Amino acid sequence: MPEQRNDQPELDPTEQRSGQSEEQGARSADEQSFWLKRKERLKQELGHFDEDDSRMLVPSSLELGPGAVDKYVISKQIVRMQEPRRLTPDDLDERRIIYPESRNRTLVNRFRDLRTKLLELSGGNNFTLVVSGASSGAGSSFVALNLAAAFAFDQAKTALIIDCNLREPSLHTTLDVLPETGLTDFLDDPDYDIARILYPTGIPRLRLIPAGSRRETPSEFFTSFRMKQFLQAVRRRYPDRFIVLDTAPISESPDARILTELCDYAMLVVPHGKITATTAEHAATAFNPDKFVGAVING
């Protein structure tokens, strides 16, 4: 990560005027040592390490006050994000993932409009969003992934998509990622390094956290204090990052309702012409009304 700026004047104990006492020289050296230690301590407290950006996502109880994150540092973090591979336009078209130069302008503009409406709702602030289908096959993963990709269009923003559909995870397959571990592995082990579950997607500024290797009791993972702490940490430590959670259909699992209580907003994906209006309405009322932002018709 970029080196932190030190606004204090450099103190060089070797450049002392003739006649300066040993006591003054010792004091000068002590001051220099103080500022160097202070600089390193601030770097650690703010999570600034000279490593890959993924290392900075380690959850912490640190609460950053308003204005504590330097915009210059944020922009440099984004520039330094490692992209070991890039999906080509053909790859993205095949996977039905939007990108700025896509020839499918209609699809791109629809997700841009959806992104804009969510930003207006949040006042431009980053947020955590649950995306769930009204039924199986509604296409919630398609909507969640493309919405995350739309946020990543902005070169000053990043997006993180988390596969919380532990019963039928699919995002790693769509993105051609071969994960060894994922979300449940992190939640199951207090000492687990989150860098191990954070994967580049081949899309600039977009990261994936796969479901994980343990998926027997999804609701127990999502009701854990560690899940709550994790979501709070990744949002508060990264004001430039938008977090989208893809979940199992709300009609088939309590996961979406549970996660909605931990997140800022929830969105429903309704398959066009495949369910009745009553079924769609019933699915929508299952969400917390204070967090439900509306439904997207997919198809």
VENJO-V949116 format. One record per residue. RES is the residue in one letter. OMEGA is omega in radians with two decimals (none if undefined). Layout:
BEGIN
((RES,OMEGA) (RES,OMEGA))
END
This chain:
BEGIN
((M,-3.10) (P,3.14) (E,3.13) (Q,-3.14) (R,3.12) (N,-3.07) (D,3.13) (Q,3.10) (P,3.11) (E,-3.12) (L,-3.11) (D,-3.08) (P,-3.13) (T,-3.12) (E,-3.12) (Q,3.14) (R,3.13) (S,3.11) (G,3.13) (Q,-3.09) (S,3.08) (E,3.14) (E,3.12) (Q,3.14) (G,3.13) (A,3.13) (R,3.11) (S,3.12) (A,3.13) (D,3.13) (E,3.12) (Q,3.13) (S,3.14) (F,-3.09) (W,3.10) (L,3.12) (K,3.13) (R,3.13) (K,-3.14) (E,3.14) (R,3.10) (L,3.11) (K,-3.13) (Q,-3.12) (E,-3.14) (L,3.10) (G,-3.10) (H,3.13) (F,-3.13) (D,-3.14) (E,3.11) (D,-3.06) (D,-3.10) (S,-3.14) (R,-3.06) (M,-3.09) (L,-3.14) (V,-3.10) (P,-3.08) (S,3.08) (S,-3.12) (L,3.08) (E,3.12) (L,3.12) (G,3.13) (P,3.10) (G,-3.08) (A,-3.13) (V,-3.10) (D,-3.13) (K,3.11) (Y,3.14) (V,-3.14) (I,-3.11) (S,3.11) (K,3.08) (Q,-3.11) (I,3.14) (V,-3.06) (R,-3.13) (M,-3.08) (Q,3.07) (E,-3.08) (P,3.08) (R,3.12) (R,3.03) (L,-3.14) (T,3.06) (P,3.10) (D,3.10) (D,-3.10) (L,3.10) (D,-3.13) (E,-3.11) (R,3.14) (R,3.09) (I,-3.11) (I,3.04) (Y,-2.99) (P,-3.07) (E,-3.09) (S,3.12) (R,3.09) (N,-3.04) (R,-3.13) (T,-3.13) (L,3.12) (V,-3.09) (N,3.11) (R,3.13) (F,3.04) (R,3.12) (D,3.12) (L,3.09) (R,-3.11) (T,3.14) (K,3.11) (L,3.10) (L,3.09) (E,3.14) (L,-3.09) (S,-3.10) (G,3.14) (G,-3.13) (N,3.07) (N,-3.08) (F,3.01) (T,-3.04) (L,3.03) (V,3.06) (V,-3.09) (S,3.13) (G,3.07) (A,3.12) (S,3.07) (S,-3.14) (G,-3.12) (A,-3.13) (G,-3.12) (S,3.14) (S,3.09) (F,-3.13) (V,-3.11) (A,-3.10) (L,-3.12) (N,3.06) (L,3.08) (A,3.11) (A,3.12) (A,3.08) (F,-3.13) (A,3.05) (F,-3.09) (D,-3.08) (Q,3.09) (A,-3.12) (K,3.02) (T,3.13) (A,3.08) (L,3.07) (I,-3.08) (I,3.12) (D,3.14) (C,3.03) (N,-3.01) (L,3.14) (R,-3.13) (E,3.14) (P,-3.08) (S,-3.01) (L,-3.13) (H,3.10) (T,3.13) (T,-3.08) (L,3.11) (D,3.10) (V,3.11) (L,-3.06) (P,3.02) (E,-3.13) (T,-3.13) (G,-3.00) (L,-3.08) (T,3.09) (D,3.11) (F,-3.11) (L,-3.07) (D,-3.04) (D,-3.12) (P,-3.10) (D,-3.08) (Y,-3.14) (D,-3.08) (I,3.10) (A,-3.11) (R,-3.10) (I,-3.11) (L,-3.01) (Y,2.96) (P,-3.06) (T,-2.99) (G,3.10) (I,-3.09) (P,3.04) (R,3.10) (L,3.14) (R,-3.14) (L,2.89) (I,-3.13) (P,-3.06) (A,-3.12) (G,-3.03) (S,-3.13) (R,-3.04) (R,-3.06) (E,-3.07) (T,-3.06) (P,-3.05) (S,3.13) (E,3.08) (F,-3.01) (F,3.09) (T,-3.11) (S,3.08) (F,-3.13) (R,3.09) (M,3.11) (K,-3.14) (Q,3.14) (F,-3.12) (L,3.11) (Q,-3.08) (A,-3.07) (V,3.11) (R,-3.05) (R,-3.09) (R,-3.09) (Y,-3.12) (P,3.10) (D,-2.98) (R,3.09) (F,-2.99) (I,-3.14) (V,3.13) (L,3.07) (D,-3.04) (T,3.03) (A,3.12) (P,-3.08) (I,3.12) (S,-3.05) (E,-3.03) (S,3.06) (P,-3.02) (D,-3.09) (A,3.12) (R,3.14) (I,-3.09) (L,3.11) (T,3.13) (E,3.14) (L,-3.04) (C,-3.09) (D,-3.05) (Y,3.06) (A,-3.13) (M,-3.14) (L,3.06) (V,-3.09) (V,3.12) (P,-3.07) (H,3.03) (G,-3.07) (K,3.09) (I,-3.14) (T,3.10) (A,3.12) (T,3.11) (T,3.13) (A,3.13) (E,3.12) (H,3.12) (A,-3.11) (A,-3.11) (T,3.10) (A,-3.14) (F,2.97) (N,-3.07) (P,3.14) (D,-3.09) (K,-3.09) (F,-3.08) (V,3.10) (G,-3.09) (A,3.08) (V,3.09) (I,-3.10) (N,3.10) (G,none))
END
